[in-house]
Amino acid sequence: MGRCFRYYDGWETEILRCDSCGWEGTFHEAAVEVYDYLMDCECPKCPSMSHLAIVCFPTNEETEANWDKVSDADKKAHIDGKNHDARWLASRLSSESELPDIDNESILLTWDEREGSAIILYNEQELWREPVFFEGYPRYEEVVGILRGKYGDRLADVIPTDRSIFNLYGDKLRADSIVGGVRSAVQRNHLMSRPAVEPDDTEVPGFSFFDKDDTEDIDAEDTDTEEINQKEKERAMAFSTKIFSYPIDTTKPTVEIEPNWWNSRELKVDPRFVACGPNSSYNDYEAYLTVSEMMELHEKYRPQAVKDCELASTKDRILPKLELLDEILYVKSDLYSRFRVYVFEWESGY
């Protein structure tokens, strides 16, 4: 059983001994791991066998009670921290009543940062500001909860700006997934609450198999029969995309998704995609992507899926796939090691 020290107990000079192998040394000479509220050390010779000590970081009360032992740098950090906390407590958003009313059925907000403050914006209107925290993603989740309480299902998203990301995520590896999960829940709740409508025309956004260049009429004066036949053949082919997810330490995919809203023709010219396929009559492409690369593509194409979910004719087809992809990337991303994105050609019968 390892020893447990409080921060001001003089642990830095204590000699620790491993009962398994006899190693002796100070805390910092051992194998040290630092966490949010404490740090611990294990024997550097047999770390899996011997846990040597834990040092708990001090509370504000403990620091003030041991003020004569605190360095000048730590004293300044302590005072600055208390002042920051006091400013935050005095100015933090704590109630729905502190937010203004917004007359809109779809409220899109921005989470920004300027001059040491986290700012919530509606278009250019500032709704609230409070002191920013490093690794402030738990506070982001709290504030979004208050925003949902105020605006209900009308809240469509709370989008972090690029300059807010540093303090919002900090050094927490999964902070982007946590924030993404919060945003996904808001977006899904907003979409589910909106009445589905039919489009005014027969074209469904995001579901055209052909790019505009592919569907242009062939020039009636074009007399090159071979060229016409080639154009007709190209127009008769379409591309779709499938995603295969690979859990950590497995060689077989466990989930297959066909995201109809992804731009397959754009993907096939992405330099990460290489030609593949069972035979030469079809042009298929594939790429093996990391979790972060998948998130980047998902964020790129996700707005189209959200838009398509507003239509009665596409909502039932799109929403289950979107929810599954959101869950994999925003909630369970640490379970997966890679993704195979497969772009395949098929004959549309144009």
C-alpha positions in Angstrom: 0.0 0.0 0.0 1.5 3.3 -1.1 1.9 6.3 1.2 -0.5 9.3 1.0 0.9 12.9 1.4 -0.8 16.2 1.7 0.9 18.9 -0.5 2.7 20.6 2.4 3.8 17.5 4.2 7.5 17.6 3.0 7.0 14.7 0.6 9.7 16.0 -1.8 12.6 14.9 0.4 11.0 11.7 1.8 12.8 8.5 0.8 10.3 5.9 -0.7 11.1 2.2 -0.8 9.7 -0.5 -3.1 8.7 -3.6 -1.1 8.9 -5.7 -4.3 12.4 -5.0 -5.5 14.0 -2.8 -2.8 14.4 0.3 -5.0 14.8 3.5 -3.0 14.5 7.1 -4.0 12.4 10.3 -3.8 9.0 10.9 -5.3 10.4 12.7 -8.3 13.0 10.0 -8.9 10.2 7.5 -9.3 7.7 7.1 -12.2 5.4 10.0 -11.8 1.9 10.6 -13.2 0.1 13.9 -12.8 -3.7 14.1 -12.8 -6.3 16.9 -12.2 -6.4 16.7 -8.4 -3.3 14.6 -7.5 -0.1 13.0 -8.7 1.2 9.6 -7.9 4.4 7.6 -8.4 5.3 4.0 -9.0 8.6 2.1 -8.7 10.7 2.7 -11.9 12.0 -0.8 -11.8 8.7 -2.6 -11.5 5.9 -0.1 -12.0 3.2 -2.7 -12.4 4.0 -4.2 -9.0 4.6 -1.3 -6.6 2.5 1.8 -6.1 4.7 4.0 -3.9 2.9 7.3 -3.0 0.1 9.8 -3.8 0.4 13.6 -3.3 -2.9 15.5 -3.2 -2.9 19.0 -4.6 -3.8 21.6 -2.0 -7.2 23.3 -1.6 -7.4 27.0 -1.2 -7.9 26.6 2.5 -4.8 24.3 2.8 -2.7 26.8 0.8 -3.7 29.7 3.1 -3.1 27.7 6.2 0.4 26.9 5.1 1.2 30.4 3.7 4.7 30.5 5.1 5.6 27.3 3.0 4.2 28.7 -0.3 6.6 30.1 -2.8 6.2 33.6 -4.2 5.2 32.3 -7.6 2.5 30.0 -6.0 1.3 32.9 -3.8 0.8 35.0 -6.9 -1.0 32.2 -8.7 -3.2 31.6 -5.7 -4.2 35.2 -5.4 -4.8 35.6 -9.2 -6.9 32.4 -9.2 -9.0 33.6 -6.3 -9.6 37.0 -8.0 -10.5 35.2 -11.2 -13.0 32.9 -9.3 -14.5 35.9 -7.6 -15.0 37.7 -10.9 -16.5 34.6 -12.4 -18.9 34.0 -9.5 -20.1 37.6 -9.7 -20.6 37.6 -13.5 -21.4 33.9 -14.4 -24.6 33.0 -16.2 -26.7 31.2 -13.6 -30.4 31.6 -14.6 -32.5 31.5 -17.7 -34.0 34.9 -16.6 -30.7 36.6 -17.3 -31.0 35.8 -21.1 -32.9 38.0 -23.5 -35.9 36.7 -25.4 -35.3 35.9 -29.1 -38.2 35.8 -31.6 -37.0 33.1 -33.9 -38.0 29.4 -34.5 -34.4 28.4 -35.2 -31.8 30.0 -32.9 -28.1 29.6 -33.9 -25.7 30.8 -31.3 -21.9 31.3 -31.3 -19.5 30.6 -28.4 -16.7 33.1 -28.8 -13.8 34.4 -26.7 -12.4 38.0 -26.5 -10.2 39.7 -24.0 -10.4 36.9 -21.4 -14.1 36.4 -21.6 -16.3 33.7 -23.0 -19.1 35.4 -25.1 -22.4 34.0 -26.4 -23.5 35.7 -29.6 -26.7 35.7 -31.6 -25.6 37.0 -34.9 -23.8 40.2 -33.7 -25.9 40.6 -30.6 -24.0 39.7 -27.3 -26.3 37.7 -25.1 -23.8 37.1 -22.3 -20.2 37.2 -21.3 -18.2 35.8 -18.3 -14.5 35.1 -17.5 -13.1 32.3 -19.5 -11.5 29.1 -18.0 -8.8 26.9 -19.4 -10.3 23.5 -20.3 -13.8 25.2 -20.0 -15.7 22.4 -21.7 -17.6 21.4 -18.5 -18.7 25.1 -18.3 -19.8 25.0 -21.9 -22.0 22.1 -21.2 -23.5 23.9 -18.1 -24.2 27.1 -20.1 -25.8 25.1 -23.0 -28.1 23.5 -20.5 -29.2 27.0 -19.3 -29.6 28.1 -23.0 -31.8 25.0 -23.7 -33.9 25.8 -20.6 -34.5 29.4 -22.0 -35.0 28.7 -25.7 -36.1 25.1 -25.6 -36.4 23.2 -28.9 -35.8 26.4 -30.8 -32.0 26.3 -29.9 -30.4 24.8 -33.1 -26.7 24.9 -32.1 -24.0 26.7 -30.0 -20.9 26.8 -32.3 -17.5 27.4 -30.8 -15.3 29.8 -32.8 -11.7 28.9 -33.8 -10.3 31.4 -31.3 -12.3 29.9 -28.4 -11.0 26.4 -29.0 -7.7 26.7 -27.1 -9.2 27.5 -23.7 -12.4 25.5 -24.4 -10.6 22.2 -25.0 -7.3 22.8 -23.2 -5.1 19.7 -22.9 -8.1 17.3 -22.6 -7.9 14.8 -25.4 -11.6 14.1 -25.5 -12.8 17.6 -25.0 -13.7 18.0 -28.7 -15.8 14.8 -28.5 -17.6 16.0 -25.3 -18.4 19.4 -26.9 -19.4 17.6 -30.1 -21.7 15.4 -28.1 -23.4 18.4 -26.5 -23.9 20.1 -29.8 -25.2 16.9 -31.4 -27.9 16.5 -28.7 -29.0 20.2 -29.2 -29.1 19.7 -33.0 -31.0 16.4 -32.8 -33.5 17.9 -30.3 -34.1 20.9 -32.6 -34.6 18.7 -35.7 -37.0 16.3 -34.0 -39.2 19.1 -32.8 -39.6 20.7 -36.2 -42.5 19.7 -38.4 -41.4 17.9 -41.5 -42.2 19.7 -44.7 -42.2 18.6 -48.3 -40.0 20.6 -50.8 -41.7 22.8 -53.3 -40.0 21.0 -56.2 -39.0 17.4 -56.9 -35.3 17.9 -56.3 -34.2 16.9 -52.9 -31.1 18.8 -51.6 -28.1 16.5 -51.1 -29.5 13.5 -53.0 -28.6 14.3 -56.6 -26.5 11.5 -58.0 -24.9 13.9 -60.5 -23.0 17.1 -60.3 -24.2 20.0 -62.4 -21.4 19.4 -64.9 -22.5 15.8 -65.3 -26.1 16.7 -66.1 -25.6 19.4 -68.7 -27.4 18.7 -71.9 -25.2 17.3 -74.7 -24.8 19.9 -77.5 -27.4 19.1 -80.2 -24.9 20.2 -82.8 -22.2 17.8 -81.6 -21.7 15.3 -84.4 -19.0 13.2 -82.8 -20.9 9.9 -82.1 -18.1 8.4 -80.1 -17.9 11.4 -77.8 -21.7 11.4 -77.4 -21.6 7.7 -76.4 -18.9 8.4 -73.9 -20.8 11.3 -72.3 -23.9 9.1 -72.1 -21.9 6.3 -70.4 -20.5 8.8 -67.9 -23.9 10.1 -67.1 -25.3 6.6 -66.6 -22.8 6.0 -63.7 -23.2 7.2 -60.1 -21.1 7.2 -57.0 -22.1 6.4 -53.4 -20.1 6.2 -50.1 -19.9 3.7 -47.3 -18.1 4.0 -44.0 -16.7 1.0 -42.1 -15.6 1.5 -38.4 -12.9 -0.5 -36.9 -12.8 -0.9 -33.1 -9.4 -0.8 -31.3 -7.5 -4.1 -31.5 -9.7 -5.7 -34.2 -9.2 -6.3 -37.9 -12.9 -6.5 -38.8 -15.3 -3.5 -39.0 -18.3 -3.6 -36.7 -20.5 -0.8 -38.1 -21.3 0.0 -41.7 -23.0 3.3 -42.6 -24.0 4.7 -46.0 -24.0 8.5 -45.6 -26.1 9.6 -48.6 -25.3 13.3 -47.9 -21.5 12.9 -48.4 -20.2 14.2 -51.7 -18.8 11.0 -53.3 -17.4 12.7 -56.4 -15.5 15.1 -54.2 -14.1 12.3 -52.1 -12.8 10.3 -55.0 -10.5 13.0 -56.0 -9.2 13.5 -52.4 -5.5 12.6 -52.5 -6.0 10.2 -49.6 -8.3 8.0 -51.7 -6.7 5.3 -53.9 -8.3 3.3 -56.7 -9.6 -0.1 -55.8 -12.5 -2.4 -56.7 -13.2 -6.0 -57.7 -12.9 -5.5 -61.5 -12.0 -2.9 -64.1 -15.5 -2.0 -65.2 -16.2 0.2 -62.2 -14.0 2.9 -60.7 -14.0 2.5 -56.9 -11.9 4.3 -54.3 -11.0 3.9 -50.7 -9.1 5.5 -47.8 -8.3 4.5 -44.3 -8.7 7.5 -42.0 -8.0 8.3 -38.4 -10.7 9.4 -35.9 -9.7 13.0 -36.3 -9.8 12.8 -40.1 -13.2 11.2 -39.9 -14.4 14.0 -37.6 -13.1 16.6 -40.1 -15.1 15.0 -42.9 -18.2 14.6 -40.7 -18.2 18.2 -39.7 -17.8 19.2 -43.4 -20.8 17.3 -44.7 -23.0 17.3 -41.5 -24.8 20.6 -42.3 -26.2 19.1 -45.4 -27.6 16.2 -43.4 -29.1 18.5 -40.9 -30.8 20.5 -43.7 -32.1 17.3 -45.3 -33.6 16.2 -42.0 -36.0 19.1 -42.3 -37.7 17.4 -45.2 -40.4 14.8 -44.7 -39.2 12.8 -47.7 -35.7 12.4 -46.4 -35.8 12.7 -42.6 -36.6 9.0 -41.9 -33.7 7.9 -44.2 -31.1 10.4 -42.9 -31.7 10.9 -39.2 -31.0 7.4 -38.0 -27.7 7.3 -39.9 -26.7 10.8 -38.7 -27.5 9.9 -35.1 -25.4 6.7 -35.3 -22.4 8.6 -36.9 -22.7 11.3 -34.2 -22.6 8.7 -31.5 -19.6 7.0 -32.9 -17.5 10.2 -33.4 -18.7 12.4 -30.5 -19.5 9.9 -27.8 -17.5 6.6 -28.5 -14.6 7.8 -30.6 -12.1 6.4 -28.1 -13.4 2.9 -28.9 -12.3 3.1 -32.6 -8.8 3.1 -34.2 -9.6 3.8 -37.8 -12.3 4.1 -40.5 -12.5 2.8 -44.0 -14.3 5.2 -46.4 -15.3 3.4 -49.6 -16.5 5.3 -52.7 -18.0 2.9 -55.2 -19.4 3.4 -58.7 -22.7 1.9 -59.8 -24.9 2.1 -62.8 -27.8 4.4 -62.3 -29.8 3.5 -65.4 -29.9 7.1 -66.5 
